[in-house]
């Protein structure tokens, strides 16, 4: 039984180390929003005013849609974009692919 404990400890240590190595690659965190990331870009759908996600080290929040333009805050900057339009805010370039009455789907990449 004592031989099992060290191997379990090594396994747990290996899994923890592997998780720490992969964590920076994810690049984003979120609540219930739809997010998919690679090391240099994330695709996200933000639905409902106030929805937000942490993307590539920057907080991105959705403030709503007016006249077909999604209003977003990116860190301390405020920007808006229409469907198929790209904007730059802080370290991110945002490409808004879909804008509906209450959501925006966009790809954020490091500029």
Phi and psi in degrees as a GROMACS rama.xvg file:
@    title "Ramachandran Plot"
@    xaxis  label "Phi"
@    yaxis  label "Psi"
@TYPE xy
-67.8898  -23.2124  UNK-2
-71.8128  -26.7242  UNK-3
-72.3056  -38.8367  UNK-4
-60.658  -49.1859  UNK-5
-61.461  -37.6229  UNK-6
-68.4412  -35.2103  UNK-7
-66.1063  -40.0557  UNK-8
-64.5375  -41.0833  UNK-9
-64.7248  -40.9953  UNK-10
-62.3657  -46.5699  UNK-11
-62.5456  -41.9015  UNK-12
-63.2284  -42.428  UNK-13
-63.4606  -42.4452  UNK-14
-65.4035  -41.3405  UNK-15
-63.4229  -45.2525  UNK-16
-63.5633  -41.0413  UNK-17
-62.6001  -39.7923  UNK-18
-65.6018  -38.0269  UNK-19
-68.1147  -32.6129  UNK-20
-71.3426  -39.4755  UNK-21
-80.5739  -23.8886  UNK-22
-55.0051  -46.251  UNK-23
-65.6909  -23.0856  UNK-24
-71.4515  -26.8932  UNK-25
-64.2797  -44.1665  UNK-26
76.7231  -7.09012  UNK-27
-152.957  157.538  UNK-28
-136.774  159.251  UNK-29
-163.36  166.824  UNK-30
-92.5088  -99.7506  UNK-31
-101.745  6.37576  UNK-32
-76.4106  157.745  UNK-33
-87.5018  115.297  UNK-34
-133.811  136.53  UNK-35
-135.125  127.296  UNK-36
-129.005  151.782  UNK-37
-119.722  179.028  UNK-38
-60.8515  -25.7852  UNK-39
-117.597  -4.7825  UNK-40
-154.473  156.415  UNK-41
-132.984  143.016  UNK-42
-107.982  130.976  UNK-43
-139.694  144.926  UNK-44
-115.024  119.524  UNK-45
-107.868  123.494  UNK-46
-121.035  130.225  UNK-47
86.3072  138.199  UNK-48
-56.838  132.931  UNK-49
94.4659  -8.36669  UNK-50
-63.6022  140.56  UNK-51
-146.411  161.746  UNK-52
-148.313  150.127  UNK-53
-95.0486  114.746  UNK-54
-126.21  121.848  UNK-55
50.2392  41.3969  UNK-56
81.1448  6.98694  UNK-57
-128.135  136.211  UNK-58
-80.7319  127.579  UNK-59
-118.063  124.433  UNK-60
-126.656  143.853  UNK-61
-100.887  126.395  UNK-62
-105.057  -7.97314  UNK-63
128.32  -177.381  UNK-64
-126.911  134.529  UNK-65
-138.711  129.502  UNK-66
53.4743  38.3761  UNK-67
78.8464  7.47461  UNK-68
-115.16  129.463  UNK-69
-83.0998  130.505  UNK-70
-96.0316  127.971  UNK-71
-133.476  148.672  UNK-72
-112.677  134.558  UNK-73
-124.451  101.561  UNK-74
61.2966  -122.195  UNK-75
-93.6351  -3.47394  UNK-76
-95.893  147.928  UNK-77
-114.397  130.373  UNK-78
-137.956  166.364  UNK-79
-138.06  152.669  UNK-80
-147.854  148.505  UNK-81
-98.3303  170.087  UNK-82
-56.5122  135.757  UNK-83
65.0603  24.1621  UNK-84
-113.369  146.013  UNK-85
-112.157  141.204  UNK-86
-136.527  155.683  UNK-87
-113.567  134.361  UNK-88
-144.811  118.897  UNK-89
59.2163  -132.828  UNK-90
-83.5351  -2.51017  UNK-91
-108.01  145.713  UNK-92
-107.184  126.818  UNK-93
-110.02  128.831  UNK-94
-115.413  108.241  UNK-95
-82.1663  113.015  UNK-96
-92.9863  -33.0429  UNK-97
-140.642  129.918  UNK-98
-126.86  120.601  UNK-99
-114.468  -175.528  UNK-100
-60.5182  -29.9547  UNK-101
-135.424  20.1395  UNK-102
-157.129  163.961  UNK-103
-140.137  136.516  UNK-104
-111.273  128.22  UNK-105
-146.848  161.822  UNK-106
-113.218  126.252  UNK-107
-109.137  130.768  UNK-108
-133.984  157.999  UNK-109
-72.2744  126.934  UNK-110
